[in-house]
Amino acid sequence: MRIANLRLALAFGLVLESMPVAAGEVAGVCFTPGEDCTGVIVREIGQARREVLVQAYSFTSPEITKALADARRRGVDVRVILDSSQLGQKKGQAGAGC
């Protein structure tokens, strides 16, 4: 199991390494505990003008959910891909406010 997780992590790293970043754009990372990653994400969503693309297994952050809904109301094209097994989970916020 640990080897499979390591392979997945390495593959993910290779995918990220090969993803282009447009000139003038900055890619960053945030780690928890220790950093306010939710705040960083909410601020980035709040600055979006054209589109926000999200892919996650699930998320339960009311702040991120609200930021995505607010962006949609501002006319930003918001697209979220979640794992279908997480739809309808009571702890999840998927689809809330949208």
C-alpha positions, 0 to 999 in steps of 0.5 A: 500500500505504501508503495502504491501511495508513493507511486501515486505521489510521484506521478502527481508530482510529474504531472504538476512538473509538466503543467505549463504556467502562463507568463505572469502567473504564479503557482504556489503551495500551502501546507497545513498545519502552520499556514492559512491554506483556506484563507489563501484559497478563498483570496485566490477565488475572490480575485478570479475574473474569468474562471475557477477550476476545482478538482478534489476528492471532496471538500468540507470548507464552508469558506471555500464553498461560499467563495465559489458561490460568490464567484459564480454570482459575479459571473465567473465560470466556476467548475468543480469536479468531485468524486461521485462517492462523496456526493450526498455526504452530510459533512460535505458542502458540495453544491451548497449555495450554487 
